[in-house]
Amino acid sequence: MATTNIWQQFKALIPEGVRVVATITTNNGNGTSQAQLRDGSVITVKGESMSAGQKAFIQDGEIKGTAQSLAQYEVEV
């Protein structure tokens, strides 16, 4: 049954979980990889589909896809 609640319909459009961009540093050989976040911290994520040096989207601790290598700017307001 489809909901007529507009708020529920809106929430369904927004993906669940946190998505970050990280650089894959190594594949561990056991189905996981090491990834370095923009702040320099290193995390272990599920998946080995990306090779070292590539940027990836990480969502809920799992590699979801390739991220573009774009310039990052920091602006103070």
N, C-alpha and C positions, 0 to 999 in steps of 0.2 A: 504494500500500500504506500503510495507516494505521500509525503508530508506536505502540508500547505503552510507550515510555519516558515516564514521568510528567513528568520534567524538561522534555523537548522539548514536551510538550503544554502545560505551564505557560508556557514561553517564547513559545509561539504566541499566547497571550492578551495579551501585553504588546506595545504598538505599538513599532516600531523608531523610532529617531531622537529628537531633542529637540523638545519642544513648548513654546512660550512664548506669552504674550499680549503684543501690541503695539498701539499706536495708529497707524493709517494717517495719514500726514501729507500725502502727495501721490501722485497717479498720474502716472507719467512719460510715458505715451503710447506706450511701446514694449513693453508687456507686463509691465512691472515697476512696483513702487510703493516709496515710501520709508516706513519704519515706525520709530516711536520706541519703544524698550524702556522698561521701568519705571525702569531706572537712568539714563535720559536719552540713551543712545547711539542713533544712527540707523543703520539697516541698509537695504539694498536687497533686496527680496524679489520672487519671481515672482508674477505675477497682478495684475489690476486690478479684481477683482470687488467690492471694497469702496471706498466713497467716503471722502474725507478726514474725519477726526474719529471714525471708527468703530473699535472694538476688534476685533481679529482673532486667531485662533489661527494661529501660524506654525510649521510643521513642516518641517524640512530645507530652509529657505530659501524656502518656498512658502506662500501664503495657503491655509488649509484650511477656514476657516469663521468665522462671527461669534462673538465672545465677549461675554458680558454685562458691562455696566459695574457692577461691584461695588466696594464700599469696600475699601480695602487697609489692613491694620493690621500694625504691626511690634511684636513683643513680645520683650523681652529676658529670658532666663531665667538 
